[in-house]
Amino acid sequence: MILTSAPFVTLIGQFAPNESDLILQGDASVSSTGELQLTKVENGLPTEKSVGRVLYATPLKIWDTKNKKVASFTTSFSFVVNSPNAGDPADGLAFFLAPPDSQIPRGSLEVGGLIGLFNDQSINSSNQIVAVEFDTYTGNEWDPSFRHVGIDVNFIVSNQTVVWDWRNAEVANVNISYVAPTKTLTATLTYPSDQTSVTVTASVDLKATLPELVRVGVFGATGGLVETHNVLQWSFSSTFKSIN
């Protein structure tokens, strides 16, 4: 594994059912229209207690053990959250970085609010996970009382949040960047229909939080309340190369 100056860039527009670059976990699937469907849909409707994750198959070096340098990265994706009950949706989706062998935790299927990364025993433990969550549910004890975009470091209680004026069935564009020299993680969500946007920023030390190699992914979850979570396109670029 050699650190190089050549950047890693991947762009996936329309997804294929047997996409070799992706790992699908839980209820995640590729729809007939080429979208990533993160949670289960039956007879056209979302189902309760569904968790799905999609990871980029090739591990990425996020920092280097020899010279201690840390990668900067940018990722962008578009998604739609659609709930049959727009007044009471749940639970949300997120982008995350985690160890290469990361799996859906046991127990998260029973608690949709833990969004597929945590179970009720690991809310406050060190999980080697950094995530940007887009949370549509307002009833969890660890969450603010509003729908929000949040930055999570090792547990589900967000370091920083911003109010998210979620719009049912409307396309949202997300841009997430990490600037290694300043340890700054920034996420911006924009609705292209009128260019309304929200931004959240936090200081995150990736070298102290994550292993040298990670996988990046997106995930979604439902609990007793439901919604669909579809990713339309996704790109990722890093100043370090992927590890084949």
BATOR-698442 format. One line per 5 residues: number of its first residue (from 1); for each residue y, x, z of C-alpha. Coordinates in steps of 0.001 Angstrom, whole numbers, padded with zeros to 6 digits. Each point is the difference from the previous one (the first is absolute). Example, Ala and Ser with C-alpha at 12.3 -4.5 7.8 and 13.67 -1.06 7.14 Angstrom:
2
1	-004500,012300,007800 ~ 003440,001370,-000660
//
This chain:
244
1	000000,000000,000000 ~ 003095,001808,-001247 ~ 003581,-001148,000423 ~ 001730,000013,-003376 ~ 003489,-000792,-001203
6	-001326,-002470,-002568 ~ 000536,-003577,001238 ~ -002647,-002705,000120 ~ 000931,-003231,-001759 ~ -002054,-003134,-000623
11	001021,-003329,-001491 ~ -002193,-003082,-000208 ~ 001441,-002969,-001838 ~ -002733,-002541,-000672 ~ -003063,000493,002174
16	-003566,-000118,-001331 ~ -003003,-001516,001848 ~ -001830,003347,000081 ~ 003030,002232,000533 ~ -001475,003459,000710
21	003188,001237,001665 ~ -000130,-002676,002702 ~ -002160,-000761,003040 ~ -000188,-003690,000916 ~ -000849,-000901,003592
26	-000643,-003329,001700 ~ 001056,-003027,-002033 ~ 002183,001913,-002482 ~ -000685,-000630,-003677 ~ 001585,000161,-003428
31	001000,-003402,-001358 ~ -000685,-001227,-003515 ~ 003669,000645,-000798 ~ -000190,003673,000999 ~ 001628,-000243,003436
36	-001225,001455,003285 ~ -000988,-002992,002129 ~ -000048,001376,003547 ~ -001389,-003067,001789 ~ -002590,-002604,-000922
41	000802,-003041,-002136 ~ -002458,-002873,-000375 ~ 000572,-002909,-002377 ~ 003531,001220,-000549 ~ 000909,000054,003696
46	000262,002864,002531 ~ -002598,000145,002764 ~ 000267,000616,003741 ~ -000888,003313,001672 ~ -000048,002072,-003150
51	000772,003726,-000136 ~ 000076,002204,-003078 ~ 001109,003534,-000745 ~ 000382,002022,-003191 ~ 000199,003794,000199
56	000690,002611,-002642 ~ -003373,001722,-000326 ~ 001137,003635,-000153 ~ 001125,001517,003316 ~ 003513,001415,000035
61	001271,003025,001888 ~ 002925,-001176,002128 ~ 000557,003335,001766 ~ -001382,003527,-000186 ~ -001740,001642,002960
66	000830,003538,-001152 ~ 003724,-000155,-000688 ~ 000693,-003212,001954 ~ 001936,-001499,-002916 ~ 000057,-003804,-000248
71	000016,-002053,-003196 ~ 002758,-002378,-000995 ~ -001145,-003133,-001815 ~ 001143,-003200,-001638 ~ -001983,-003172,-000589
76	001001,-003242,-001688 ~ -001846,-003279,-000398 ~ 000615,-003661,-000713 ~ -001674,-002825,001875 ~ -000052,-003756,000451
81	-000821,-001813,003253 ~ -000807,-003665,-000579 ~ -000717,-002446,002833 ~ -001043,-003656,-000352 ~ 002076,-000569,003157
86	003285,001792,-000612 ~ 001231,-000886,003480 ~ -002870,001723,001783 ~ -001475,002905,-001980 ~ -002080,002936,001292
91	-000574,002819,000282 ~ 001365,002580,-002427 ~ -000732,003187,-001865 ~ 000891,003684,000177 ~ -000069,003427,-001597
96	-001736,002670,002077 ~ -001114,003620,000259 ~ -003222,000678,001944 ~ -002886,002498,000254 ~ -002203,000146,-003128
101	-002938,-001672,001782 ~ 002110,-002911,001284 ~ -001766,-003366,000161 ~ 001027,-003497,001095 ~ -000311,000066,003818
106	-002545,-002248,001643 ~ 001842,-002837,001669 ~ 002961,-000124,-002369 ~ -001744,-002798,-001887 ~ 000413,-002164,003069
111	003687,000762,000501 ~ 001893,-000392,-003250 ~ 003202,001265,001570 ~ -001526,003467,000247 ~ 000086,000030,-003806
116	-003181,001941,-000718 ~ 000957,003317,001589 ~ -000451,-000651,003714 ~ -002266,-001984,002297 ~ 000909,-001358,003409
121	-001298,003158,001692 ~ 002047,002408,-002098 ~ 003488,-001488,000051 ~ 001301,002772,002250 ~ -002298,002902,-000920
126	000480,002944,-002341 ~ -001365,-001135,-003359 ~ 001483,002579,-002426 ~ 001608,-002785,-002014 ~ 003493,-000480,-001402
131	000800,-003367,-001562 ~ 002826,-002104,-001337 ~ -000776,-003630,000763 ~ 001326,-003195,-001545 ~ -000708,-002512,002739
136	000310,-003727,-000680 ~ -001256,-001191,003402 ~ 002322,-000359,003001 ~ -002410,-000929,002792 ~ -001532,003322,001067
141	000915,001302,003446 ~ 000543,003538,-001316 ~ 002280,-001096,-002862 ~ 003659,-000981,-000150 ~ 000685,-003735,-000233
146	000864,000178,-003689 ~ -001711,000842,-003285 ~ 000584,003664,-000561 ~ -000550,003262,-001800 ~ -001116,002603,002526
151	-001049,003639,000207 ~ -003161,000555,002081 ~ -001117,003391,001332 ~ -003501,000037,001533 ~ 000181,-003559,001303
156	001091,-003474,-001024 ~ 003216,-000084,002041 ~ 002593,001059,-002562 ~ 002342,002910,000682 ~ 002721,-001699,-002021
161	000292,-003483,-001511 ~ 002399,-001954,-002159 ~ 000146,-003758,-000599 ~ -001848,-001050,-003152 ~ 001099,-003242,-001610
166	-003424,-000631,-001547 ~ -000102,-002183,-003110 ~ -003176,-001931,-000749 ~ -001704,000852,-003313 ~ 002865,002245,-001140
171	-000482,003544,-001334 ~ 001236,002730,002354 ~ 000504,003634,-001019 ~ -000535,002742,002574 ~ 001102,003618,-000059
176	-001136,002329,002794 ~ 001037,003646,000253 ~ -000645,002846,002407 ~ 002353,002994,000069 ~ -001916,002812,001689
181	002897,002320,000939 ~ 001662,-002772,002042 ~ -003229,-001837,000991 ~ 001583,-003222,-001276 ~ -002131,-002961,-001072
186	001944,-002753,-001786 ~ -001223,-003310,-001408 ~ 002029,-002410,-002118 ~ -001163,-003460,-001073 ~ 001893,-001715,-002812
191	-000304,-003444,-001563 ~ 000798,000604,-003692 ~ 000995,-003639,-000559 ~ 003362,000658,001683 ~ -000246,003678,001122
196	000023,-000940,003691 ~ -001443,002921,001979 ~ -000773,001248,003509 ~ -000566,003598,001124 ~ -001650,001517,003060
201	000008,003704,000924 ~ -001740,002024,002695 ~ -000533,003619,000930 ~ -003724,000779,-000393 ~ -001687,003386,000447
206	-002916,-000252,-002429 ~ -001415,003377,001018 ~ -000225,-001101,003630 ~ -001403,-003428,-000886 ~ -002388,000405,-002934
211	-002840,002351,-000937 ~ 000589,002466,-002822 ~ -001814,-002245,-002487 ~ 000631,-003736,-000234 ~ -000636,-002961,-002213
216	002795,-002422,-000849 ~ -000586,-003709,-000271 ~ 001183,-003570,000303 ~ -001518,-002755,002097 ~ 000425,-003635,000904
221	-001334,-002449,002575 ~ -000119,-003621,001047 ~ -000925,-001477,003382 ~ -000014,-003671,000881 ~ 002947,-000482,-002369
226	-000252,001020,-003621 ~ 001693,001351,-003101 ~ -000976,002028,-003056 ~ 000996,003660,-000443 ~ 000069,001219,-003593
231	001170,003445,-001118 ~ 001207,-000011,-003603 ~ 000553,003728,-000583 ~ 000050,003209,002027 ~ 001197,003584,-000484
236	-000113,003054,002264 ~ 001385,003508,-000371 ~ -000080,003006,002320 ~ 001311,003554,-000014 ~ -003566,001187,000739
241	-002982,-000417,-002300 ~ -003003,-002234,000609 ~ -003270,001587,001119 ~ -002888,-000485,-002419
//
